[in-house]
Amino acid sequence: MSLASSVPPADAPSAETNVPVLLTMPTYGGTLAAARCLGAHGISVTMAGETLLAPAYWSRHVSRRVRCPDPFETERFYQWLIDFGKREPVRHVLYPTCDDLAWLFASRAEELGTYFRLYAPGVATILDLLDKKALYFASKKAGVGVVPTEFPRDRREALEMARELAFPMLLKPRTQIQFPGHKGLIVDRFDQFTAAYDRFVSGAWPPACGEFVKGVDIPMLQEYLPQANDGIYSVAGFMGRAHQQIAVRASHKILQRPRRIGVGLCFEEATVDREVLERLVRLCRTSGYYGVFEAEFVPRGTQRLLIDFNPRFYGQMGFEVERQLPLGYLAWLGAMGDEAGVDREIAAAREWREGRGYAYYDSFFLGLHLFAQGVSGRTPLPDVQRWRRWKRDHRRSQLLVDAVGRDDDPVPRFVAATREVYQAIRHPRSFVLDILDA
C-alpha cells in the first residue's frame, strides 16, 4: 500500500503563487518528490527531460512538459536553459537536481539569474562541498567526524599512501561532477591496489570544474568501513539564509544495491542526533551553504563520520516530504525571497514528532532484488525471508513510503517499471550484475 500525499496546502500563499518552477532530470527520485511536493502546494511545475520514459515526466502534478538536451551535455543544456528563459513570459524558479547542475547553476548564476529565480550560494561554496578534499578539511575544521582519507597527487604518491592505510580501501572520485561511472572501487588487499588504481584512472574524465579545482580528476583513497553496507545514517533537510531557518529529518539506509557501495533501497526513520546536527549546521554556515541538503554518515563505534554531502534535491527526498518537511516548496519560497513563508513552513515542520515507525523503499527494485538473491543463492534464504517480512509488516502499518508508487499519482510507477524492463533488454549483462550485487 502506498501513501497519499500528507503535505497540506500552504495556509498563507506567497504573493506570487503563479510563478512556475522548472524541474530537470525526470528519471531521478528527487525530481519526482519535488514535483509532487510543489504540485500539492499549488505551484505550477514545468518538467524538462530528454526522454519520455521518465517517471516524474508523467506525474499528475506536472502541468507542462518540454524536451531538453541531456544535462550531462553541459554546453548544449546550458544554451537550452538560456533560450527557454528568454522565451518565457515569467521567470521560472530553477533548482538543481544533481551535482552537475548544482555546479552549473552556481558557476553561471549571473546570467541564469537574468532569466530564472535561483536560490543557491556562490560557486566557491558549491565546489567546497562537492570536492571531497575541500569537504574533508572543512568538516574537520567544523568538528564534523570524517573517515580516514588521503589525497595523492599522482600514482607514485598513491602507492606510498596505500601502504599506510588499512584495507579494505575505497578508491573514490574527488567529485561526482560529470563523473560518468561508479561511486568508487573497493580494494580488498594491497596486492590488488596497483591494478585497481590503473583501472580507475584509465577511465579518467575531464571534469568541467577542473579549471577551478586542480587535481580533482585524481582519485582519493579512503578507508572502507563495512558498516556502510547497511548502517548509513542520513541527516537531510533545509537550511535557509537566516540563522534560525533549519528543519531536518534523519533516517538509516538499511539496504542498498550493490550491497557494499550503492544506491539506497530501504530506509527507516531515525532520531536526529543533535550533536551531529549542530556540527553539520556549523559546516554549512562556515562554508556559506543554504538550501536543500542531505548528509550521509557511516558509524564507527560511538562516532558518526561524514562520507558525503549533497547540496541539492536528492534520491530519497520523498521520505522527508512524506514526514511533513516540504523541501521542494521551501526551495521555491527561498527563490521567491519569501522569508516569512520559509519561517512559517519551518515552524510547521518542527511540529513533527519522530518515532511513528515510518519506512521508505523502492518497491520495484526491492522485489526484483529479493527474487534475484533468492534464485541465485547469493543471499541466504532466511535473510531473503526477513526482508519480505520487513516489507509486509511495514505495509500493514500503512507507514511505508514508496519511492515511486502512490495511489493518488499512479502513472510514474508504471513508467518506472517500463523503463527498467526496457533498460534490462538493452543492457542485459549490466542489469543482471546490478541486481546480483556483483
Secondary structure, DSSP 8 states (H G I E B T S, - for coil): ----------SS--TTTT--EEE--TTSHHHHHHHHHHHHTT--EEEEES-S--GGGG-TT--EEEE---TTSHHHHHHHHHHHHHH-SS-EEE--SSHHHHHHHHHTHHHHHHHEEE----HHHHHHHHSHHHHHHHHHHHT--B--EE--SSHHHHHHHHHHS-SSEEEE-S--TT--S-S-EEE-SGGGHHHHHHHHHHT----GGGGTSTTTTS-EEEE--GGGGT-EEEEEEEE-SSTT-EEEEEEEEEEEESSSS-EEEEEEEE---HHHHHHHHHHHHHHT--EEEEEEEEEETTEEEEEEEE-S--TTHHHHHHTT--HHHHHHHHHHT-HHHHHHHHHHHTT--S-S--EEE-HHHHHHHHHHHHHHTSS-HHHHHHHHHHHHHHHHHT-EEESS--TTS-HHHHHHHHHHHHHHHHSHHHHHHHHTT-
